[in-house]
Amino acid sequence: MRSRVSEEEGVTTLTAEAVEARRQRQVTPERVVFRVAGLYGLCTPGLDVPLGAATAPLASGPIAVTIDPEADPSCNLGVIDFIERKLTVRYGVQAVFPALYELATSGQHDPGLFTPVRMVATDDCTMTPNLLGWRALGCLDFLPGSVWAGAAGG
């Protein structure tokens, strides 16, 4: 049965049969959008972090990464495309590491270095030919206001 529209009021009136028919309808989505509610990561070996053209890279020590609570609403979302067998996820993250504290307390650098490093990470993934895993290509963009704003990695 179909829903009716009252022409006087412009309001859709659904019958019990119409609601049940919608429930029974088979929907096979080609794409699914999802939100990332939580994320953390730890890179125990750390890495060499660029501090500027005038200085040598800084050994970070272990790096901890979490979801950025101030991330843009376009972050922390993903899309799965079942037909193309692709997955794209965009994360807004913050990273902290011991070298930030050492720099900020040394008195030789701007105390603003003590704030977490903010960035957007985007992963474009495709399924492996045997359908048992994913191949991920990532891109990392540091946000304005971050000590490494303008730098990029991949």
N, CA, C and O of each residue as an XYZ file, in Angstrom:
616
protein
N       0.843     -1.168      0.000
C       0.000      0.000      0.000
C       0.891      1.234      0.000
O       2.002      1.187      0.528
N       0.439      2.308     -0.566
C       1.218      3.533     -0.663
C       0.780      4.538      0.387
O      -0.339      4.486      0.898
N       1.696      5.459      0.696
C       1.319      6.522      1.613
C       0.470      7.537      0.854
O       0.574      7.660     -0.366
N      -0.354      8.249      1.577
C      -1.214      9.255      0.955
C      -0.736     10.631      1.345
O      -0.193     10.826      2.433
N      -0.937     11.588      0.457
C      -0.608     12.981      0.750
C      -1.902     13.763      0.759
O      -2.653     13.758     -0.217
N      -2.153     14.423      1.848
C      -3.331     15.271      1.948
C      -3.040     16.578      1.229
O      -2.135     17.317      1.617
N      -3.805     16.863      0.183
C      -3.525     18.054     -0.618
C      -3.815     19.330      0.143
O      -3.171     20.350     -0.103
N      -4.776     19.300      1.071
C      -5.090     20.518      1.812
C      -3.939     20.895      2.744
O      -3.603     22.073      2.864
N      -3.344     19.926      3.393
C      -2.341     20.209      4.410
C      -0.913     19.985      3.927
O       0.027     20.486      4.545
N      -0.730     19.244      2.837
C       0.619     18.944      2.368
C       1.364     18.009      3.302
O       2.595     18.021      3.331
N       0.641     17.197      4.068
C       1.240     16.310      5.058
C       1.121     14.867      4.560
O       0.070     14.465      4.059
N       2.199     14.091      4.698
C       2.169     12.686      4.313
C       1.564     11.870      5.444
O       1.982     11.983      6.596
N       0.592     11.058      5.113
C      -0.040     10.166      6.081
C       0.366      8.746      5.726
O       0.073      8.267      4.631
N       1.025      8.086      6.631
C       1.460      6.714      6.393
C       0.505      5.739      7.051
O       0.049      5.949      8.175
N       0.215      4.685      6.341
C      -0.609      3.622      6.916
C       0.307      2.582      7.532
O       1.508      2.568      7.262
N      -0.252      1.714      8.357
C       0.524      0.628      8.966
C       1.094     -0.285      7.893
O       2.211     -0.785      8.021
N       0.318     -0.500      6.831
C       0.778     -1.356      5.739
C       1.971     -0.742      5.009
O       2.899     -1.453      4.625
N       1.946      0.569      4.819
C       3.054      1.240      4.129
C       4.332      1.173      4.955
O       5.420      0.981      4.411
N       4.201      1.331      6.258
C       5.377      1.241      7.137
C       5.936     -0.177      7.103
O       7.151     -0.357      7.010
N       5.085     -1.167      7.174
C       5.546     -2.557      7.140
C       6.206     -2.888      5.812
O       7.206     -3.607      5.785
N       5.665     -2.377      4.708
C       6.265     -2.600      3.390
C       7.670     -2.001      3.330
O       8.568     -2.593      2.730
N       7.866     -0.846      3.939
C       9.217     -0.246      3.973
C      10.173     -1.110      4.783
O      11.334     -1.270      4.406
N       9.708     -1.656      5.871
C      10.568     -2.516      6.697
C      10.992     -3.772      5.948
O      12.123     -4.236      6.097
N      10.098     -4.317      5.152
C      10.366     -5.553      4.442
C      11.210     -5.360      3.175
O      11.763     -6.323      2.644
N      11.306     -4.138      2.703
C      12.038     -3.872      1.466
C      13.516     -4.211      1.636
O      14.140     -3.802      2.616
N      14.068     -4.944      0.700
C      15.483     -5.309      0.708
C      16.302     -4.139      0.149
O      16.062     -3.688     -0.971
N      17.254     -3.660      0.924
C      18.125     -2.576      0.483
C      19.554     -3.094      0.495
O      20.043     -3.566      1.522
N      20.207     -3.007     -0.629
C      21.605     -3.396     -0.720
C      22.409     -2.133     -0.987
O      22.479     -1.671     -2.126
N      23.013     -1.574      0.047
C      23.746     -0.317     -0.156
C      25.028     -0.546     -0.947
O      25.727     -1.540     -0.754
N      25.318      0.387     -1.834
C      26.584      0.352     -2.560
C      27.671      1.056     -1.759
O      28.856      0.741     -1.874
N      27.241      2.015     -0.947
C      28.182      2.768     -0.111
C      27.605      2.919      1.284
O      26.392      3.016      1.473
N      28.508      2.934      2.255
C      28.128      3.159      3.642
C      29.042      4.233      4.199
O      30.261      4.162      4.040
N      28.459      5.223      4.850
C      29.220      6.280      5.514
C      29.215      5.965      7.003
O      28.187      5.577      7.558
N      30.368      6.133      7.650
C      30.444      5.863      9.083
C      31.286      6.915      9.767
O      32.099      7.585      9.130
N      31.091      7.058     11.068
C      31.843      8.006     11.888
C      32.824      7.233     12.746
O      32.497      6.168     13.270
N      34.021      7.766     12.889
C      35.034      7.178     13.766
C      34.857      7.833     15.134
O      35.059      9.039     15.275
N      34.483      7.046     16.136
C      34.190      7.585     17.456
C      35.411      7.633     18.361
O      35.466      8.456     19.275
N      36.378      6.780     18.128
C      37.557      6.752     18.969
C      38.743      6.213     18.199
O      38.600      5.366     17.318
N      39.895      6.709     18.539
C      41.111      6.270     17.859
C      42.297      6.610     18.750
O      42.355      7.689     19.340
N      43.211      5.707     18.837
C      44.470      6.005     19.495
C      45.555      5.197     18.808
O      45.288      4.156     18.208
N      46.746      5.675     18.902
C      47.869      4.954     18.335
C      49.135      5.317     19.085
O      49.224      6.377     19.704
N      50.088      4.449     19.024
C      51.362      4.677     19.685
C      52.473      4.211     18.762
O      52.475      3.073     18.294
N      53.409      5.101     18.509
C      54.592      4.771     17.703
C      55.772      4.790     18.668
O      56.348      5.846     18.929
N      56.126      3.638     19.190
C      57.175      3.591     20.226
C      58.549      3.999     19.732
O      59.282      4.626     20.497
N      58.958      3.682     18.485
C      60.298      4.124     18.090
C      60.382      5.623     17.804
O      61.475      6.189     17.808
N      59.238      6.273     17.555
C      59.258      7.688     17.219
C      59.825      7.918     15.834
O      60.007      6.981     15.057
N      60.104      9.191     15.532
C      60.676      9.526     14.240
C      61.353     10.878     14.309
O      61.231     11.592     15.304
N      62.063     11.227     13.257
C      62.693     12.534     13.177
C      61.661     13.526     12.650
O      61.106     13.346     11.566
N      61.413     14.577     13.435
C      60.373     15.544     13.123
C      61.020     16.843     12.640
O      61.938     17.344     13.289
N      60.557     17.404     11.503
C      61.129     18.672     11.029
C      60.739     19.805     11.968
O      59.575     19.934     12.349
N      61.713     20.618     12.336
C      61.448     21.752     13.218
C      61.606     23.068     12.480
O      61.283     24.125     13.022
N      62.086     23.019     11.286
C      62.284     24.221     10.481
C      63.507     24.042      9.612
O      64.333     23.161      9.852
N      63.617     24.885      8.599
C      64.728     24.766      7.649
C      66.073     25.058      8.302
O      67.101     24.555      7.848
N      66.079     25.861      9.356
C      67.340     26.278      9.967
C      67.898     25.281     10.968
O      69.067     25.379     11.342
N      67.095     24.329     11.408
C      67.572     23.389     12.416
C      67.458     21.955     11.922
O      66.704     21.650     10.998
N      68.219     21.096     12.555
C      68.182     19.669     12.218
C      66.875     19.077     12.729
O      66.279     19.619     13.660
N      66.418     17.976     12.136
C      65.198     17.326     12.637
C      65.362     16.921     14.098
O      66.473     16.681     14.570
N      64.255     16.851     14.793
C      64.212     16.556     16.208
C      63.777     15.103     16.403
O      62.790     14.671     15.808
N      64.497     14.351     17.223
C      64.085     12.980     17.561
C      62.911     13.086     18.525
O      63.060     13.615     19.627
N      61.753     12.593     18.123
C      60.522     12.808     18.876
C      60.421     11.979     20.147
O      59.801     12.418     21.116
N      61.011     10.799     20.166
C      60.697      9.845     21.218
C      59.363      9.213     20.873
O      58.833      9.471     19.792
N      58.791      8.384     21.762
C      57.504      7.740     21.454
C      56.427      8.786     21.143
O      56.369      9.838     21.780
N      55.591      8.488     20.172
C      54.528      9.410     19.764
C      53.179      8.777     20.094
O      52.916      7.627     19.742
N      52.322      9.552     20.780
C      50.955      9.106     21.077
C      49.990      9.929     20.226
O      50.098     11.154     20.164
N      49.048      9.252     19.571
C      48.077      9.907     18.691
C      46.674      9.573     19.181
O      46.372      8.421     19.491
N      45.819     10.594     19.248
C      44.416     10.404     19.624
C      43.534     11.250     18.712
O      44.019     12.134     18.005
N      42.236     10.968     18.736
C      41.270     11.795     18.004
C      41.366     13.226     18.528
O      41.485     13.442     19.734
N      41.314     14.193     17.629
C      41.339     15.612     17.992
C      39.919     16.045     18.334
O      39.060     16.056     17.452
N      39.644     16.404     19.599
C      38.285     16.792     19.968
C      37.840     18.093     19.302
O      36.647     18.396     19.272
N      38.785     18.858     18.770
C      38.448     20.114     18.097
C      38.508     19.980     16.577
O      38.550     20.986     15.869
N      38.513     18.764     16.079
C      38.619     18.529     14.639
C      37.404     19.077     13.903
O      36.301     19.138     14.445
N      37.634     19.469     12.670
C      36.583     19.930     11.776
C      35.524     18.831     11.625
O      35.869     17.649     11.652
N      34.246     19.190     11.468
C      33.198     18.168     11.311
C      33.399     17.237     10.109
O      32.805     16.159     10.058
N      34.220     17.639      9.154
C      34.473     16.764      8.005
C      35.463     15.656      8.340
O      35.721     14.780      7.514
N      36.011     15.690      9.537
C      36.976     14.671      9.954
C      36.283     13.545     10.712
O      35.121     13.652     11.105
N      37.024     12.477     10.902
C      36.582     11.306     11.650
C      35.364     10.654     11.000
O      34.429     10.207     11.664
N      35.422     10.624      9.670
C      34.388     10.003      8.849
C      35.030      9.038      7.873
O      36.198      9.181      7.512
N      34.253      8.056      7.454
C      34.738      7.123      6.450
C      33.623      6.738      5.495
O      32.439      6.884      5.801
N      34.026      6.241      4.329
C      33.082      5.759      3.328
C      33.590      4.416      2.812
O      34.745      4.291      2.405
N      32.718      3.425      2.835
C      33.036      2.128      2.230
C      32.245      2.039      0.932
O      31.025      2.202      0.930
N      32.938      1.781     -0.169
C      32.298      1.575     -1.470
C      32.421      0.091     -1.784
O      33.497     -0.376     -2.158
N      31.332     -0.652     -1.636
C      31.351     -2.095     -1.808
C      31.580     -2.499     -3.261
O      32.252     -3.497     -3.525
N      31.034     -1.744     -4.200
C      31.184     -2.071     -5.620
C      32.644     -1.923     -6.046
O      33.192     -2.802     -6.711
N      33.271     -0.808     -5.661
C      34.668     -0.540     -6.026
C      35.663     -1.234     -5.100
O      36.860     -1.281     -5.384
N      35.157     -1.775     -3.987
C      36.008     -2.402     -2.968
C      37.050     -1.417     -2.445
O      38.242     -1.714     -2.375
N      36.557     -0.235     -2.081
C      37.427      0.819     -1.578
C      36.897      1.350     -0.253
O      35.704      1.285      0.044
N      37.823      1.871      0.521
C      37.516      2.459      1.814
C      38.330      3.742      1.929
O      39.537      3.741      1.690
N      37.668      4.832      2.295
C      38.367      6.096      2.535
C      37.983      6.572      3.922
O      36.803      6.621      4.267
N      38.983      6.924      4.717
C      38.747      7.408      6.073
C      39.568      8.678      6.270
O      40.730      8.752      5.871
N      38.941      9.677      6.893
C      39.601     10.957      7.179
C      39.538     11.180      8.689
O      38.458     11.270      9.273
N      40.707     11.265      9.306
C      40.808     11.428     10.754
C      41.340     12.816     11.095
O      42.236     13.321     10.419
N      40.800     13.425     12.126
C      41.405     14.608     12.740
C      42.098     14.118     13.995
O      41.444     13.576     14.886
N      43.407     14.296     14.087
C      44.150     13.727     15.211
C      45.071     14.750     15.863
O      45.409     15.776     15.273
N      45.462     14.448     17.079
C      46.484     15.186     17.815
C      47.600     14.221     18.150
O      47.365     13.045     18.426
N      48.820     14.736     18.122
C      49.969     13.913     18.490
C      50.772     14.639     19.569
O      50.967     15.852     19.501
N      51.225     13.896     20.544
C      52.108     14.432     21.582
C      53.288     13.483     21.740
O      53.172     12.276     21.527
N      54.433     14.061     22.120
C      55.626     13.251     22.322
C      56.592     13.978     23.242
O      56.521     15.202     23.360
N      57.497     13.252     23.900
C      58.388     13.839     24.910
C      59.200     15.028     24.410
O      59.446     15.962     25.173
N      59.613     15.013     23.172
C      60.450     16.109     22.673
C      59.714     17.445     22.726
O      60.354     18.487     22.867
N      58.381     17.441     22.616
C      57.617     18.691     22.741
C      57.821     19.292     24.134
O      58.065     20.490     24.275
N      57.717     18.455     25.142
C      57.897     18.927     26.513
C      59.314     19.460     26.725
O      59.505     20.521     27.319
N      60.299     18.716     26.234
C      61.690     19.139     26.394
C      61.945     20.475     25.699
O      62.647     21.328     26.242
N      61.387     20.665     24.509
C      61.550     21.930     23.805
C      60.891     23.075     24.562
O      61.483     24.140     24.736
N      59.654     22.845     25.011
C      58.900     23.906     25.675
C      59.535     24.315     26.993
O      59.498     25.492     27.354
N      60.122     23.362     27.723
C      60.705     23.689     29.031
C      62.163     24.113     28.942
O      62.734     24.552     29.940
N      62.775     23.992     27.775
C      64.190     24.377     27.651
C      64.372     25.887     27.686
O      65.470     26.375     27.955
N      63.308     26.627     27.417
C      63.413     28.081     27.401
C      64.001     28.618     26.111
O      64.114     29.833     25.954
N      64.375     27.758     25.190
C      64.985     28.193     23.935
C      63.988     28.264     22.792
O      64.330     28.688     21.688
N      62.755     27.850     23.054
C      61.751     27.818     21.997
C      60.438     28.389     22.508
O      60.246     28.560     23.712
N      59.558     28.676     21.597
C      58.241     29.215     21.897
C      57.448     28.226     22.753
O      57.354     27.053     22.393
N      56.871     28.673     23.887
C      56.059     27.770     24.714
C      54.858     27.190     23.953
O      54.288     26.187     24.382
N      54.471     27.801     22.843
C      53.392     27.277     22.028
C      53.694     25.893     21.486
O      52.788     25.196     21.030
N      54.965     25.483     21.528
C      55.334     24.147     21.068
C      54.740     23.063     21.960
O      54.641     21.905     21.555
N      54.346     23.441     23.176
C      53.835     22.452     24.113
C      52.429     21.986     23.764
O      51.974     20.965     24.280
N      51.738     22.713     22.904
C      50.393     22.288     22.512
C      50.495     21.069     21.599
O      51.487     20.907     20.889
N      49.472     20.210     21.612
C      49.529     19.036     20.740
C      49.642     19.432     19.266
O      49.116     20.461     18.842
N      50.317     18.619     18.523
C      50.426     18.812     17.077
C      49.116     18.324     16.474
O      48.720     17.179     16.693
N      48.440     19.187     15.713
C      47.149     18.841     15.115
C      47.339     18.536     13.638
O      48.072     19.236     12.939
N      46.673     17.485     13.170
C      46.795     17.110     11.762
C      45.559     16.371     11.286
O      44.733     15.914     12.076
N      45.458     16.270      9.970
C      44.402     15.488      9.338
C      45.083     14.366      8.572
O      45.969     14.605      7.752
N      44.663     13.148      8.849
C      45.194     11.978      8.153
C      44.080     11.394      7.287
O      42.957     11.196      7.750
N      44.405     11.127      6.037
C      43.444     10.522      5.116
C      44.029      9.214      4.608
O      45.154      9.182      4.109
N      43.270      8.148      4.736
C      43.680      6.828      4.239
C      42.750      6.419      3.106
O      41.532      6.373      3.277
N      43.329      6.125      1.955
C      42.597      5.575      0.821
C      43.006      4.115      0.707
O      44.173      3.808      0.467
N      42.049      3.221      0.878
C      42.345      1.790      0.923
C      41.606      1.050     -0.195
O      40.485      1.403     -0.559
N      42.258      0.024     -0.725
C      41.624     -0.868     -1.696
C      41.837     -2.299     -1.213
O      42.838     -2.605     -0.564
N      40.900     -3.157     -1.533
C      41.015     -4.561     -1.132
C      42.096     -5.252     -1.951
O      42.291     -4.958     -3.130
N      42.779     -6.156     -1.313
C      43.772     -6.954     -2.027
C      43.044     -7.892     -2.990
O      41.879     -8.221     -2.764
N      43.717     -8.329     -4.067
C      43.054     -9.206     -5.050
C      42.450    -10.476     -4.444
O      41.436    -10.968     -4.938
N      43.062    -11.013     -3.378
C      42.521    -12.232     -2.768
C      41.403    -11.943     -1.757
O      40.880    -12.866     -1.132
N      41.036    -10.657     -1.596
C      39.961    -10.203     -0.712
C      40.218    -10.484      0.767
O      39.278    -10.526      1.561
N      41.470    -10.676      1.139
C      41.802    -10.983      2.531
C      42.390     -9.810      3.297
O      42.683     -9.944      4.485
N      42.570     -8.668      2.654
C      43.166     -7.538      3.346
C      43.001     -6.252      2.550
O      42.324     -6.216      1.523
N      43.634     -5.203      3.050
C      43.554     -3.883      2.441
C      44.937     -3.358      2.121
O      45.900     -3.655      2.829
N      45.039     -2.584      1.065
C      46.251     -1.823      0.753
C      45.906     -0.373      1.023
O      44.988      0.172      0.409
N      46.629      0.256      1.934
C      46.305      1.617      2.360
C      47.379      2.601      1.905
O      48.575      2.351      2.052
N      46.932      3.707      1.358
C      47.805      4.829      1.034
C      47.362      5.996      1.909
O      46.205      6.412      1.860
N      48.281      6.518      2.703
C      47.917      7.574      3.637
C      48.546      8.897      3.286
O      49.594      8.960      2.643
N      47.890      9.952      3.719
C      48.389     11.317      3.548
C      48.191     12.032      4.879
O      47.147     11.891      5.516
N      49.185     12.791      5.294
C      49.142     13.493      6.569
C      49.356     14.975      6.318
O      50.364     15.365      5.729
N      48.418     15.807      6.758
C      48.521     17.258      6.612
C      48.498     17.893      7.989
O      47.573     17.663      8.768
N      49.518     18.696      8.295
C      49.565     19.409      9.561
C      48.696     20.651      9.439
O      48.722     21.331      8.413
N      47.917     20.952     10.492
C      46.963     22.048     10.440
C      47.596     23.384     10.793
O      48.582     23.433     11.528
N      47.025     24.481     10.263
C      47.514     25.819     10.628
C      47.494     25.985     12.141
O      46.573     25.524     12.816
N      48.503     26.637     12.655
C      48.625     26.820     14.087
C      49.464     25.738     14.743
O      49.938     25.911     15.865
N      49.649     24.628     14.052
C      50.508     23.568     14.548
C      51.951     23.967     14.278
O      52.234     24.681     13.315
N      52.854     23.511     15.118
C      54.265     23.870     14.944
C      54.789     23.442     13.586
O      55.738     24.043     13.082
N      54.197     22.419     12.979
C      54.652     21.960     11.675
C      53.670     22.291     10.554
O      53.648     21.619      9.523
N      52.856     23.331     10.760
C      51.884     23.732      9.742
C      52.598     23.958      8.418
O      53.662     24.576      8.375
N      52.017     23.465      7.361
C      52.594     23.613      6.038
C      53.423     22.415      5.634
O      53.654     22.204      4.443
N      53.879     21.621      6.594
C      54.614     20.400      6.269
C      53.601     19.349      5.847
O      52.425     19.450      6.196
N      54.025     18.377      5.125
C      53.122     17.291      4.709
C      53.909     15.999      4.687
O      55.126     16.005      4.502
N      53.231     14.923      4.870
C      53.883     13.614      4.811
C      52.950     12.630      4.170
O      51.766     12.914      3.985
N      53.469     11.479      3.829
C      52.588     10.510      3.206
C      53.049      9.119      3.448
O      52.414      8.170      2.989
